Amino acid sequence: MQYSADGQSDGTATVQFPRPGFLASVFRDLGAENGQEPDGAAAGRPRGGATGDGPSGDGPTGDRPTDSGPTGNGRTDNGPTGNGPSGEGPSEPGPGEADPDEAVAAHARAATLTHHRTRAVRAEHDRLADLLRRAALPVSAMDFESQLRHYQPRPYPADGPGGGAEEESEPRWQDFAPAEPPVADPEGGPSRRLLDSGYQRELAQARLTHQRALREWRTRRAEAGSPAADESRRAHEAAEEARARAVREYNESLEECRRAYRLAEPAAVESLLERALAAAETATQDLPAPCRAVFRPLTRTAVLDLDLPPLDLVPSLAGYRLAPDGDVLPVQRPPADRATDYLRLVARLALRALQAADAVDTDEILAGVVLNGWLRDPAAAEPLCLVSVDADRDALARTRLLPPGTPYEERDDEGVYADAEQDEALVRLRQLGAAVTPDPYDRAGVRPAAQAGATVPAAADLSANEFAQLVRDLLTRGGIAQWSVRLRGPAGLVATGEGAPGTSLPGRWVVWASRDTGSIGAEQIETLAEAVGEESAERGLRLTTGRFTEEVLDLTAEEGRRHIHLIDGDGVRELAHTHLGLPLATGG
């Protein structure tokens, strides 16, 4: 309660406010301008100035008593602090007490820091989503036709838009003379027009214009015949001839490359493939993912080595949160979600490279494409293969490499990121028989389908599709047609074929070809003989890159096994040189 000057209660209550510093911080947080206070704030604060003295005597109630109030116990109505109206306000917190203003300010700073850090993490997520979208954009075919250049001659600047094809004629007075005024009186004669002041002004202006144009024309003719003008025109013509020659030479060299490409020369094929792969990176220039190509004429297969982006490109945090004690704590993402996001990006980059190689091969030189995705960590001694694809031409033709329509779509039920099993790019990559790491962050690598180390490979360096293509080419050149693969695996294949009568391989055949480093035993020959009987074939062929034991050689020399023919590693290399004209290195 408040008291009047005579010490009696006036029936009003005194409202206690915290210290001025707290109110100032609250008003500042609410956006109030300096110097503005809500109604009643000034009334509840002592008016004694910076010293904290009680209210001055100029108020309507005058000076208030400083002695004890009517209670008689030395206390006033200002609360248990004992400070009267003329006191110094609430007391400061003791040494062991926390400052409430500082606690509130610290909490506000921590909340702001949490917000800004979370926004930075969300920006990383948005960048990844944008990369996923752009990595799935279709690429343009970089074939030879699209690389041709065309020459368009540029006219000499002094010739103007007409190109100087015709010589400029002398300005004629007839082109500048004004139209004569109509004759009001036909019988007045030409003397009447001479008295027309308007016509005379137009006539004088036309003569001046004609004289100016005539002087400019004569000046241009004089300059055209000067040595400087002749030298400028000759320089322009020389520059145009150089441009035309450069375009012609480039197109001729491109045609030479095209002829070499059609002959399956490795340098020409690799140059075209790397141009197409570099052009495919245009949409994601901020994400370097170089891809190198090696072409093997023996199997007409391109081996692509794709450098994958670093693992830290995918955010590991979902954001930040403010703990009850005021600490700013990071919120980790589940490891499976992070691995899925990285594999989604890898799948799009791999599909884009495969599409670029397939689109540029308009002459169908390639029989297949092998792509290996490598993670090159400077801290690791060797690069790690995280994805490997071995696709023949038929598989690439059957598979739509990129999702139709919108390449990236954010679903409401999944947010920015989708499950790996539902991701379109990963599904299509697995349809090609790709080997994909289950967890890139656990450094779980996969075995490359083929190594791109040497242009002349050994049998062990070939992929499964390459080895099947090599066996088919060798036996097709030998006379076996109607080739049909029954079983195929990483180590070899089982196929049937028909040899035309009169060739070196007549009749129906069962072919068992495998890549081996050891010796082939008699049990495999018995298995092949049974397959020949089941297929109603006439002959069987056991082809291996290894060798046969003496027991096998003796077995096939017997009367009941003479329909089984053997080709070892030396025979395979000899057939490659004879039928394909290309070498096959030793070593497997």
C-alpha positions in Angstrom: 0.0 0.0 0.0 1.1 3.6 -0.5 0.8 6.3 2.1 0.0 10.0 1.8 2.1 12.7 3.3 0.4 12.4 6.7 1.3 8.7 6.9 -2.2 7.3 6.1 -2.9 4.6 3.5 -4.3 6.0 0.2 -5.7 2.6 -0.9 -3.3 2.1 -3.9 -0.7 -0.7 -4.2 2.9 -0.3 -5.0 4.1 -2.4 -8.0 7.6 -3.9 -7.7 9.7 -4.0 -10.9 13.1 -5.6 -11.4 16.1 -3.5 -11.9 16.2 -1.1 -15.0 18.8 -3.3 -16.8 16.4 -6.2 -17.1 13.5 -4.0 -18.5 15.9 -2.5 -21.0 16.9 -5.9 -22.3 13.3 -7.0 -22.5 12.2 -3.9 -24.4 15.2 -4.3 -26.7 14.3 -7.9 -27.5 10.7 -6.8 -28.2 12.0 -4.3 -30.7 11.1 -1.1 -28.7 13.0 2.0 -29.5 15.4 3.5 -27.1 13.8 5.8 -24.5 10.3 4.2 -24.9 8.8 2.5 -21.8 5.4 0.9 -21.4 2.8 2.7 -19.4 3.3 2.4 -15.7 7.0 1.4 -16.0 8.2 4.9 -15.1 5.7 5.1 -12.3 6.9 2.0 -10.7 10.6 3.0 -10.8 12.2 5.5 -8.3 12.6 8.9 -9.8 15.7 9.9 -7.8 18.1 9.5 -10.7 21.3 7.4 -10.9 21.9 7.5 -7.2 18.8 5.6 -6.5 17.4 8.2 -4.0 13.7 8.1 -3.2 11.1 10.2 -5.0 11.7 14.0 -5.0 9.5 16.4 -3.2 8.0 17.9 -6.3 5.5 15.1 -6.8 1.9 15.6 -5.9 2.4 13.8 -2.5 5.5 15.7 -1.5 8.3 14.3 0.5 7.6 10.9 2.1 8.7 10.0 5.6 12.0 8.1 5.8 11.3 6.7 9.2 9.5 3.5 9.9 5.9 3.2 8.7 2.8 2.6 10.7 3.7 -0.9 11.3 6.2 0.3 13.8 8.8 -2.4 13.0 11.0 -0.3 10.8 9.7 -1.8 7.6 7.9 0.0 4.7 5.5 -1.5 2.2 8.3 -2.1 -0.3 8.8 -5.7 0.7 11.2 -7.6 2.9 14.3 -5.9 1.5 13.8 -3.0 3.9 14.3 -0.3 1.2 11.8 2.5 1.6 10.6 4.8 -1.1 13.7 6.9 -0.8 16.0 3.8 -0.8 18.3 2.5 -3.5 16.0 -0.1 -5.0 16.4 -3.9 -4.8 19.7 -5.2 -3.6 22.3 -6.8 -5.9 22.7 -10.6 -5.8 25.1 -11.9 -3.3 28.4 -13.6 -4.1 26.8 -17.1 -4.2 23.7 -16.0 -6.2 23.2 -16.1 -10.0 22.4 -13.0 -11.9 19.0 -13.6 -13.5 19.8 -11.1 -16.3 23.0 -12.8 -17.3 21.2 -16.2 -17.3 18.5 -15.0 -19.6 21.1 -13.4 -21.9 23.2 -16.6 -22.0 20.2 -18.7 -22.9 19.3 -16.3 -25.7 22.8 -16.4 -27.1 22.8 -20.2 -27.0 19.4 -20.3 -28.7 20.6 -18.0 -31.5 23.8 -20.1 -32.0 21.7 -23.3 -32.2 19.5 -21.7 -34.8 22.4 -20.5 -37.0 24.2 -23.8 -36.8 21.1 -25.7 -37.8 20.6 -23.3 -40.8 24.1 -24.1 -41.9 23.4 -27.8 -41.8 20.2 -27.4 -43.7 22.1 -25.5 -46.4 24.4 -28.5 -46.7 21.3 -30.7 -47.2 19.9 -28.4 -49.8 23.2 -28.4 -51.7 23.2 -32.2 -51.7 19.6 -32.3 -53.0 20.5 -29.9 -55.8 23.5 -32.1 -56.7 21.2 -35.1 -56.9 18.8 -33.3 -59.1 21.5 -32.0 -61.5 23.4 -35.3 -61.6 20.3 -37.0 -63.0 19.9 -34.5 -65.9 20.1 -36.2 -69.4 23.4 -35.6 -71.3 23.7 -34.5 -74.9 25.3 -36.9 -77.4 28.9 -35.7 -78.2 29.1 -37.6 -81.5 31.1 -36.5 -84.5 28.2 -34.6 -86.2 27.7 -32.4 -83.2 31.4 -31.5 -83.1 31.6 -30.2 -86.7 32.4 -26.5 -87.1 30.9 -24.1 -89.6 32.5 -21.1 -91.2 30.4 -17.9 -91.6 32.3 -15.1 -93.4 32.3 -11.6 -91.8 32.1 -8.6 -94.1 34.6 -5.8 -94.1 33.4 -3.1 -91.7 33.8 -0.3 -94.3 31.5 -2.1 -96.7 28.6 -1.8 -94.3 25.7 -4.2 -94.1 25.7 -4.8 -97.8 29.2 -6.4 -97.6 30.6 -4.2 -100.3 29.3 -6.3 -103.1 28.4 -3.2 -105.3 30.3 0.0 -105.7 28.6 3.0 -104.0 27.2 5.4 -106.6 27.5 9.2 -106.6 24.7 11.0 -104.8 22.2 12.4 -107.2 20.3 15.7 -106.8 17.1 14.0 -107.8 17.2 12.0 -104.6 17.4 15.1 -102.5 15.2 17.7 -104.3 12.0 18.5 -102.4 8.6 18.1 -103.9 7.3 21.2 -105.7 4.3 22.9 -104.2 1.0 22.4 -106.0 0.1 25.1 -108.5 -3.0 27.0 -107.5 -3.3 28.9 -110.8 -2.4 26.8 -113.8 -1.9 29.9 -115.8 0.5 31.5 -113.2 3.6 29.6 -114.5 6.7 28.7 -112.6 7.3 32.2 -111.3 4.6 31.7 -108.7 6.6 28.9 -107.1 9.6 31.1 -106.7 7.6 33.4 -104.5 6.7 30.5 -102.1 8.9 31.0 -99.0 8.4 27.5 -97.6 9.4 25.9 -100.8 12.5 28.0 -101.0 13.6 27.0 -97.5 13.1 23.3 -98.3 15.1 23.8 -101.5 18.0 25.4 -99.7 18.1 22.7 -97.0 18.0 20.0 -99.7 21.0 21.6 -101.6 23.0 21.7 -98.3 22.2 18.0 -97.7 23.1 17.0 -101.2 26.4 18.9 -101.0 27.3 17.2 -97.7 26.5 13.8 -99.0 28.6 14.5 -102.2 31.6 15.6 -100.1 31.4 12.5 -97.9 31.1 10.2 -101.0 34.2 11.8 -102.5 36.1 11.5 -99.2 35.3 7.8 -99.0 36.4 7.2 -102.6 39.7 9.0 -101.8 40.2 7.0 -98.7 39.3 3.7 -100.4 42.2 4.2 -102.7 44.7 5.1 -100.0 47.4 2.6 -99.0 46.1 2.5 -95.4 42.6 1.4 -96.5 44.1 -1.2 -98.9 46.2 -2.6 -96.1 43.2 -2.8 -93.7 41.2 -4.6 -96.3 44.0 -7.0 -97.0 44.4 -7.7 -93.3 40.7 -8.4 -93.0 40.7 -10.8 -95.9 43.8 -12.6 -94.5 42.1 -13.0 -91.2 39.0 -14.4 -92.8 41.1 -16.8 -94.9 42.8 -18.0 -91.6 39.4 -18.5 -90.0 38.1 -20.5 -92.9 41.3 -22.6 -93.0 41.2 -23.3 -89.3 37.6 -24.5 -89.6 38.4 -26.6 -92.6 41.5 -28.2 -91.0 39.5 -29.0 -87.8 36.7 -30.7 -89.7 39.3 -32.6 -91.7 41.0 -33.8 -88.5 37.7 -34.7 -87.0 36.9 -36.8 -90.1 40.3 -38.5 -89.7 39.3 -39.3 -86.1 36.0 -40.6 -87.3 37.7 -43.0 -89.7 40.1 -44.1 -87.0 37.1 -44.6 -84.7 35.3 -46.8 -87.2 38.5 -48.9 -87.4 38.3 -49.3 -83.6 41.7 -47.7 -83.0 42.1 -47.3 -79.3 43.3 -43.6 -79.3 40.4 -42.5 -81.4 37.8 -44.3 -79.4 39.2 -43.1 -76.1 39.4 -39.5 -77.3 35.7 -39.6 -78.3 34.6 -41.2 -75.0 36.5 -38.8 -72.8 35.1 -35.8 -74.7 31.6 -37.2 -74.1 32.3 -37.9 -70.4 33.7 -34.4 -69.9 30.6 -32.8 -71.6 28.4 -34.9 -69.2 30.0 -33.1 -66.2 28.7 -29.7 -67.4 25.6 -29.8 -65.1 27.7 -30.5 -62.0 30.9 -28.5 -62.5 31.0 -27.8 -58.8 31.3 -31.5 -58.2 34.4 -32.8 -59.9 34.0 -36.4 -60.9 36.6 -37.1 -63.7 36.2 -40.3 -65.7 39.0 -41.9 -67.8 38.4 -44.4 -70.6 40.5 -47.3 -71.8 39.4 -49.2 -75.0 40.4 -52.8 -75.5 40.1 -53.8 -79.2 40.3 -57.5 -78.4 36.9 -57.4 -76.8 35.7 -54.0 -78.1 35.0 -53.0 -74.5 35.5 -49.6 -72.9 36.7 -49.6 -69.3 35.8 -46.4 -67.5 37.4 -45.3 -64.2 35.2 -42.8 -62.4 36.5 -40.8 -59.5 33.8 -40.6 -56.8 33.3 -37.5 -54.6 34.6 -37.5 -51.0 32.5 -39.1 -48.3 32.2 -35.9 -46.3 30.1 -34.3 -49.1 27.1 -35.9 -47.4 26.1 -34.1 -44.2 26.6 -36.2 -41.1 24.3 -34.0 -38.9 20.6 -33.4 -39.0 21.0 -30.1 -37.1 21.6 -28.9 -33.5 19.5 -28.7 -30.4 19.7 -26.7 -27.2 20.1 -28.8 -24.0 18.3 -27.9 -20.8 21.6 -26.9 -19.3 22.3 -24.4 -22.1 24.8 -26.5 -24.2 24.4 -26.6 -28.0 24.5 -30.3 -29.0 24.8 -31.7 -32.5 22.1 -34.1 -33.7 23.7 -37.0 -35.6 22.0 -38.6 -38.6 21.5 -42.4 -38.6 24.6 -43.9 -40.4 22.3 -45.9 -42.7 20.6 -42.7 -44.0 24.0 -41.1 -44.7 25.3 -44.1 -46.6 22.1 -44.2 -48.6 22.4 -40.6 -49.6 26.0 -41.1 -50.8 25.1 -44.2 -52.8 22.2 -42.3 -54.5 24.7 -39.7 -55.7 27.2 -42.4 -56.8 24.4 -44.2 -58.7 23.5 -41.0 -60.6 27.1 -40.3 -61.5 27.6 -43.9 -62.7 24.4 -43.9 -64.8 25.3 -40.5 -66.3 28.7 -41.8 -67.4 27.2 -45.0 -68.9 24.6 -42.9 -70.8 27.3 -40.6 -72.2 29.3 -43.6 -73.5 26.3 -45.2 -74.9 25.0 -42.1 -76.6 28.3 -41.2 -78.3 28.7 -44.7 -79.8 26.5 -44.0 -82.9 28.6 -46.4 -85.1 28.2 -49.2 -82.5 31.9 -49.9 -82.1 31.5 -50.8 -78.4 30.4 -54.3 -77.5 30.2 -53.4 -73.8 31.2 -51.0 -71.1 32.8 -51.7 -67.7 32.6 -48.9 -65.1 34.5 -48.8 -61.9 33.8 -46.1 -59.3 36.9 -45.4 -57.2 37.1 -43.6 -53.8 40.6 -42.0 -53.7 41.4 -41.1 -50.2 44.8 -39.3 -49.7 45.2 -41.1 -46.4 44.8 -44.5 -48.0 47.6 -46.3 -49.9 45.3 -47.7 -52.6 42.0 -46.4 -54.0 38.8 -48.3 -53.0 36.3 -49.5 -55.5 32.7 -48.8 -54.3 30.7 -49.7 -57.4 31.4 -51.8 -60.5 29.2 -52.3 -63.6 29.8 -54.8 -66.4 27.2 -54.2 -69.1 27.1 -55.3 -72.7 25.5 -53.4 -75.5 22.2 -55.3 -75.3 21.9 -54.6 -71.6 22.5 -50.9 -72.1 20.0 -50.8 -74.9 17.3 -52.5 -72.7 17.9 -50.4 -69.7 16.7 -46.8 -69.4 19.7 -45.3 -67.7 17.9 -42.2 -66.2 14.5 -41.9 -64.7 11.8 -40.6 -67.1 10.2 -37.3 -66.5 11.3 -35.3 -63.5 14.8 -36.7 -62.6 14.5 -35.7 -58.9 11.3 -35.5 -57.0 10.9 -34.8 -53.3 8.2 -37.0 -51.7 6.1 -35.7 -48.8 6.4 -39.0 -46.9 10.2 -39.3 -47.3 11.5 -35.7 -47.3 14.6 -35.0 -49.3 16.0 -38.5 -49.0 14.6 -41.8 -50.1 15.3 -45.3 -49.1 18.1 -47.1 -51.0 15.8 -49.9 -52.1 13.3 -47.4 -53.6 15.8 -45.1 -55.2 15.3 -45.1 -59.0 19.0 -44.8 -59.9 20.1 -47.5 -57.6 17.4 -49.9 -58.8 18.4 -49.4 -62.4 22.1 -49.8 -61.6 21.4 -53.1 -59.9 19.4 -54.2 -63.0 22.6 -54.0 -64.9 24.2 -56.4 -62.4 26.2 -53.8 -60.7 28.2 -54.6 -57.5 27.6 -51.8 -55.0 29.2 -51.4 -51.6 26.8 -52.0 -48.7 28.4 -49.2 -46.6 30.9 -46.7 -48.1 31.6 -45.2 -44.6 32.7 -48.6 -43.4 35.2 -48.8 -46.3 33.5 -52.0 -47.6 34.8 -52.2 -51.2 33.7 -54.4 -54.1 35.8 -56.3 -56.6 36.2 -54.5 -59.9 34.6 -56.3 -62.8 37.7 -55.6 -64.9 41.0 -53.7 -64.6 41.8 -50.9 -67.0 45.5 -51.1 -66.5 46.5 -52.5 -69.9 45.2 -52.1 -73.5 46.4 -55.7 -74.2 44.9 -57.7 -71.3 45.3 -61.2 -70.0 42.4 -63.5 -69.6 42.2 -62.8 -65.9 41.9 -59.0 -66.5 38.7 -59.5 -68.6 35.3 -59.0 -67.2 32.7 -61.8 -67.4 31.1 -60.1 -70.4 34.4 -59.5 -72.0 35.4 -63.2 -71.7 32.0 -64.3 -73.0 32.4 -61.9 -76.0 36.0 -63.2 -76.7 34.9 -66.8 -76.7 31.9 -66.1 -78.9 34.1 -64.1 -81.4 36.7 -66.9 -81.5 34.2 -69.7 -82.2 32.1 -67.6 -84.5 35.1 -66.9 -86.7 35.8 -70.6 -86.5 32.4 -71.5 -88.0 30.0 -71.9 -85.1 26.8 -69.9 -85.6 23.5 -69.6 -83.8 25.3 -68.9 -80.5 23.2 -69.4 -77.4 24.5 -68.9 -73.9 22.8 -71.2 -71.3 24.8 -70.3 -68.2 27.2 -67.5 -67.4 29.1 -66.5 -64.3 32.3 -64.6 -63.3 34.5 -67.6 -64.1 33.0 -68.7 -67.5 30.0 -69.9 -69.5 28.2 -72.8 -71.0 26.7 -72.3 -74.5 25.5 -74.1 -77.5 26.1 -73.4 -81.2 25.6 -74.9 -84.7 28.5 -75.3 -87.2 27.7 -75.2 -90.8 28.5 -78.3 -92.9 31.9 -78.1 -94.6 33.4 -75.8 -92.0 36.1 -76.8 -89.5 33.5 -77.1 -86.7 30.4 -78.8 -88.3 27.4 -80.0 -86.3 25.9 -79.0 -83.0 28.3 -78.2 -80.2 28.2 -77.7 -76.4 30.9 -75.3 -75.3 32.2 -75.0 -71.8 34.6 -72.1 -71.4 36.2 -71.0 -68.2 39.1 -68.8 -66.9 41.3 -71.0 -64.8 44.8 -70.8 -63.3 45.1 -74.5 -62.4 44.6 -77.7 -64.2 41.3 -79.3 -65.5 40.6 -82.8 -64.2 38.8 -85.7 -65.7 35.6 -85.2 -63.8 34.9 -82.0 -65.7 35.3 -83.9 -69.0 32.7 -86.5 -67.8 30.3 -83.7 -66.9 30.7 -82.1 -70.4 30.1 -85.5 -72.0 26.8 -85.8 -70.1 25.8 -82.3 -71.2 26.5 -83.2 -74.8 24.1 -86.2 -74.5 21.4 -84.1 -72.8 21.5 -81.4 -75.5 21.5 -84.0 -78.3 24.7 -82.5 -79.6 27.4 -84.1 -81.7 30.5 -82.6 -80.1 31.7 -80.9 -77.0 34.4 -78.3 -76.5 36.2 -77.7 -73.2 38.0 -74.3 -73.4 40.2 -73.1 -70.5 42.8 -70.4 -70.0 44.7 -72.9 -67.8 45.9 -76.4 -68.8 44.7 -80.0 -68.8 46.1 -82.9 -66.8 47.6 -85.9 -68.4 44.6 -87.9 -67.3 42.3 -85.7 -69.3 44.5 -85.9 -72.4 44.4 -89.7 -72.1 40.7 -89.8 -71.5 39.8 -87.7 -74.7 42.1 -90.0 -76.7 39.8 -93.0 -76.0 37.2 -94.1 -78.5 34.2 -93.1 -76.4 35.5 -89.6 -75.7 36.9 -88.5 -79.1 33.9 -86.2 -79.6 35.2 -84.0 -76.8 37.7 -81.4 -78.0 40.1 -79.4 -75.8 41.6 -75.9 -76.0 44.0 -74.7 -73.3 45.5 -71.3 -72.6 48.1 -71.4 -75.4 45.3 -72.4 -77.8 43.2 -69.5 -76.8 46.0 -67.1 -77.4 46.7 -68.7 -80.8 43.1 -68.4 -81.8 43.0 -64.8 -80.8 46.0 -64.0 -83.0 44.7 -66.1 -85.9 41.0 -65.1 -86.0 41.0 -61.7 -84.5 44.5 -60.5 -85.3 44.9 -59.2 -81.8 47.1 -60.4 -79.0 46.0 -61.8 -75.6 48.6 -61.5 -72.9 49.8 -64.4 -70.9 49.3 -64.7 -67.2 46.0 -66.5 -66.7 
